[in-house]
Structure formats: C-alpha cells, structure tokens
C-alpha cells in the first residue's frame, strides 16, 4: 500500500511536470494559447509544482511570447492584434515572472543559489519597458482604469528602481516617469481607488511633474479620503499640508489654491498666529491682492475677530479684479454681521436701522450682485443674493 501511495504521488508530480513542459512547447503559438494556459494553471494549482520557479516562468513566458507574436502580426496588419488583450498579456506575464524570481533563488540542498530562469526573466521585462506605457494608455482608452491601466503605468514608472533588474534596469527620463505616475494617478482616481491615486500623484510631483494639477489633484484626493474615512483624517490633513506647502513654494501666488489650503490647515489646527503670519508676509509684496485680503478675512473670521474680518473682506471687494469666491464670502460675512446687529437694536430705532442698511445690507447686496454676474449659475451665490434681497425688501420697505 505504501509503495502504491508513493507511486501515485510520483505519478501526479510527473504529470504536472509534463504539463509544464507541454505548456512551454505551446508558448508563442497564438492558436494554442488557451491550451497552454490551461496546462500551466493545472500545474500552478497542484501543490507539487505550485512552488517551482519554472512553473511561473513558463506561465509568464506564455504571456510574453503571445505579446511578441501579437506585435509581429500588428506590424503587418494593425487590425490583426487586439491592443487590450496584448496589454493584459504584459500585465499577466509580469505578475508570473515576479512570482518566479524569488523561487528561482531558493538555495538547493547544499545551500547553493543557482538561478536558472532569472536572467531570461530580467531580459524579457527590461526589453518591454516602453510597451508598458503603451499598455497603460490602451487600457485607459478601453476604460479599464484600475487595476489594469494603473498597474501598467506604475510598472513602467517604477522600473528604473527595481532591484531585481540589476544592471538591466532601464534609464527612463524623469519627465517620462513623472508623466507615467500622473497617468497612473488619473487611472486610479477614475477607478475609485483614491488612496492609490493620491500616492501616484505624489510620485508624479516628486519626480518633477511641472503641471500644478498634480498638486491640486493630490489635495483633492486627500480631501475625498478625509470625508469618507474619519480614521484617515489626521493623515489626510498632514498630506494636504505637505502638498499645499510644496505647491505654494513652487508656484506661489500664480496658484493661490496652495496658499489657501496651507492657511486652512493652520486654521483647522487653531494656529491662527501662523496663518496670519503666512498671509501677512505675502501681503507686504502684494499689497493690493484681493485673494490675500479675502484669505486674511477668512482667518480673522475663524478666529472670531469680526471687525478685522469685515475690514479685510470690504477691502478685498473694493479691488476691481476681486475673484468670485472672495466676493461671495465677503457678501456672506457682511450680511451675517449686519443681520446680527439688526437683531440687537431696538425695533423702533429707525435711524439705527437705516445705518445698518447702509453699512451692511446695501454693500453686501452689491457685492453679491457682482459675484452673481460673474457666475450666474452658481446656486450658493444665488441663495446669498436672494437672502439679502429678501431682507432688504422685508426690513426696509419702500415708503
């Protein structure tokens, strides 16, 4: 019985090794690819061959050889090859090869490490470096955003730093790597993998991506993460500060969104002194910048200094090129303070009423009107405009 069991085990192992050998013989034959995949999957699922480097090497070879055949066919007739299928072959082959590499370096019974397939694996991967960028683009166009397009772009961008490639690691221009990381980030974001997207946007900017959108989108990712997962709030706030600070240093007042986010981070931490110091330092060099006055007005507002906040918002609105958001916030602030003051006076004091109308309601209405003219479809500014209009009509009826 023991002999029979041993014989059965040896027979099973031999059968799986035959499957691997047969699958290898079919590699590169496009009309036999499904048969080759089926044979190698049996070997992968079987414990006797599941931990052998050659099993995964053959699995990867099947995919890479199919890709190479597809490329050859496309050179003759571009319609003969399916770019999405070819992109998937590169991705699958890469995954198999990465499983084979560590198994190929397991010491033998004598403690010796004698890799058999690693050299060929390294050669195949490094020889297809640019194909992964193309694969990422093809997967994105096919709306296979995550993980397919994302993974392809990441593989391309990470390749120069892959230790297993050794001296075969490709020398990719940093601008191209940065673009690949940016593309991967877009793919992950579109595929609802926002955390992966944030990390990829970070990689893009740290590799020298010059477009401010890499910074802006990374901030947007962390804001999205913070809203959806309260356990990530502290991490998200730290990352927003990091990106905003980097963006502010790189782009300055040409992209005020970074300064706004940087100051907002200080405000959230109740570090009003730091927030004010940051804005004040810039105001010295930009004395008539409406965004800076509006930003300082926001800080004073959160610090509950209404008088200083009002003064800054009024000053911001008085500047001809004041932006929409600052105008809208100025209208809200002046209207809110005016409403509080109106509620505190004697209802019979007509002089006090008219003073509040002239100092608060009228200017708030004019500012809201300017904002509304800039963006007529904005629901928020329409609400402010209607509220002020209603208050003026109700509290100060025409005689």
Secondary structure, DSSP 8 states (H G I E B T S, - for coil): -HHHHHHHHHHHHHHHHHHHHHHHHHTT-GGGHHHHHHHHHHHHHSTTTTT-HHHHHHHHHHHHHHHHHHHHHHHH-GGGS-HHHHHHHHHHHHHHHHHHHHHHT---TTS----SSHHHHHHHHHTTHHHHHHHHHHHHHTT-IIIIIHHHHHHHHHGGG-GGGGGG-----HHHHHHHHHHHHHHHHHTT-HHHHHHHHHHHHHTT---THHHHHHHHHHHHHHHH-GGGHHHHHHHHHHHHHHHHHHHGGGGHHHHHHHHHHHHHTT-HHHHHHHHHHHHHH-TT-HHHHHHHHHHHHHTT-HHHHHHHHHHHHHSTT--HHHHHHHHHHHHHHHHHHHHHS-TT-HHHHHHHIIIIIHHHHHHHHHHHHH-TT-HHHHHHHHHHHHHHHHHS---
